[in-house]
Structure formats: structure tokens, C-alpha cells
Amino acid sequence: MPEREVDLLLVEDTPTDAALALRVLSRHLPSARVALVQDGAEALDYLMCRGEDDTSRAERLPRVVVLDLKLPKLDGAEVLRRLRADPATRPLPVVVFTSSQESRDIQESLSAGASSYVVKPVDADDFSRAVREIGSYWLSLTEPPPSSRLRAPPS
């Protein structure tokens, strides 16, 4: 069976947040393969695997997407809606990880199908802990959707 290209897709446009998240994930989940995209359009291009059939798309999907809401080109809410509208990406876990504490953003994200909603802590230590826990939970503790059972989770 083909091996998954990445385990976690980080969709983040803020360079300092992206760098810290990548550093935390590489330190605490060293066998996890993480990819970074910096805007909503790039996220959809990656996740929709345009031009591929649904079988090969399912094999390329990460185990989880960590998605910021405030993104250039296409915001995270629209990315989430499009992922949930497509049968091939509908079961993909999507964690909204954003600075917004607005109840409207939380409700809209969860109603649109976010698997969870996590507010980014401002403090670097708390931010690191949140990223570590998101990665550990989604890559080590949970079972992936059936189309994602291509390899054992990272240890």
C-alpha cells in the first residue's frame, strides 16, 4: 500500500506561528511528517489533489489538517466548507487553530464541520503546549478515518 505523504498539514500564514508549531511538532512527534501551506488556496490545491481519482486522493490526504481561519486568498472558513462539501475530504479531521475567540467564528466553524476549535494562546509556552497536544491527540491517540489507515501512527 502507498505511504502517506504527510501526517499533518499545517495551514498557517503567520511566519512566527508556523515556525514555532513546526519546531514543536518535530521535537515532540519526530516521526510525524508535517507539511506547511500558507494560504487557503494553497491548502485546497494540496488537499483536493486536482486531477486525481478519489482513491489516489484518499491515499495522499494527511491524517489531520490544522487550519487557521484568517488566511490570505481564501479564508479558513471557506476552506473548511469546501472540504466538507467534497465526499473524498469530508471525513478528514480538521482542527481550527486560530486567534479568534469570537463566538460567531467558533459556532460557524463547528457548524461547518470542524473536528475541534482551539484558540491560539498568546504565550509561547502555552502555544507550544497546545500544538503538542493537538499533534499528540490527532496523530497518536485517535484512529484515522478508514481511507486513511495506510500506515501506523507515529510513535
NORCORJO-V694360 format. One record per helix or strand of 3 or more residues. SS is the DSSP state (2 for helix, 1 for strand). FROM is the first residue (numbers start at 0). LEN is the number of residues. Records with the same first field share a line. If there is no record, write none. Layout:
SS=FROM-LEN ; FROM-LEN
//
This chain:
1=7-4 ; 33-4 ; 63-4 ; 92-6 ; 115-4
2=14-14 ; 39-9 ; 53-7 ; 75-10 ; 102-10 ; 123-18 ; 145-3
//
